[in-house]
Amino acid sequence: MRFMKVAMLKCLRELQGFCEMIMFTYLPRKFMDELLDSQLGELRSIFSYIICDDEIVEVGDFRIKDLSILLKSRNSAEVIIVDTVAERIDDEIFSSIIVSEYNGSVAYTNQLTLLKSTLKQIND
């Protein structure tokens, strides 16, 4: 487990060189803060924002990730959403890259390397 954590953090730091990293999670803010404080503090320096369940807006039967906090200082054309489910992204507003869900495998770093290459091409 330690190796996978180190490899994942290394890949995330490399991705950070090509884009601003923002995390969305369905975990409550209080739990996420406790997790970061006790085990994953390195993520605080990688992600500029960590948006938790508390910031998700409920509209009828839907739970929506509120991106308005991010768009205060950004143009939506400059935002690329990386997610594991294409249906979660409004592709009329945002560009997206869909990746497979993390499965605990060390090989997942290969997917992050491919993502890094894609982001590098976009930035060049």
N, C-alpha and C positions, 0 to 999 in steps of 0.2 A: 504493500500500500504506500509506503513512504516513497518508493521509486516513482510510482505513478503520480503522486502529488508533486514531486520535484519536476518531473517531465512536463506535467500540465502547466505548472507555474512558468517554466522556461518558455514554453510555446506561447502562453498568454503575454509574457513580457515582450517576446519578439513581435507579436501582433500589435502590441501597443506602439511600436515604432512606426506603424503605418496608419493608425487611426486612433481616435479616442474610444476608449472601452467603457461601455455602460452595461450594467447587469440588470436584468429583470428577473425577479423571483416571486413565486407565489407564497414564499415564507413570510410570516409576520415580521415587521421591523424589529420588535424586541428579540425574537428568536434569532434573526439574522445577525443582529449586533452581538448577541451572546456567542454565537458560532464564530464570528469573525474575531472576537476578543479572545476566545479560548483556543481556537485551532487554525483559523485561516486568516490571520491578520495581514499576511502578505497581499491579500486581494484588495485591501484598502488602498494600497499604493498603485495598483494596476487599473482599477475602475474609478473613473471620475465621478460616477453616480452609481448607486445601488438602489434601484427602485423596487420596493417590496409590495406585498399584498395590500398594505395600508393605502398605497397610492393608486390602487386599481379602482376604476369607476364601474359601478354596476348600472346597466341600462337594461331594464326588463330582465330577460333571461341570460343576458350577456355580461361578461366581465371584460372590461376594456383597459388595456395598458394606456394610461394617459401620457402622451408624449409632449403635451403642451409645455412642460418644464424644460424640455430639451429644445423646443422650437423658439424659445424666447431669444436665443442668441445664435440660431442656425436657420438656414434655409432648408426646407424639406428635400430639395434636390441634392443637398450635400449629405443626407443621412442614408446609410445603407443598413438595413436591419438583417442581422444574422439570427436565424431561428431554426427550430427543428420541424416546424409545421407551417407549410405555405399558407394555409387558410387563415392563419392568425395575422397576416399582413395585408394591409390595403395597398395593393400594387398600383393603384391609380395615383397614390400620393408618394409612396416610398419605393426605392429600389430594394431588392432583397437577395440574400444568398441563403439557401437552405442547406443545412448540414444534418447528418444523422445524429440521433440522440446519443449522448455519452453512455457507453456500456461498461465502463470500468477497465477496458482493455488498454494496454500500453500502445497498441496499434492505433488508437484514436489520435495520437499525436501526428500520425500521417495525415489525417484529415485536417488538423490545424495547420500543418505545413502547406497543404494545398490551399487552404483559406488564406494563409499569409501570401502565397504566390499570387492569388487572385487579387487581393487588396493592393499588392505592390503594382500589379499591372494597371489597376484603376488609377493609382496615384501618379504613375509615370506619364 
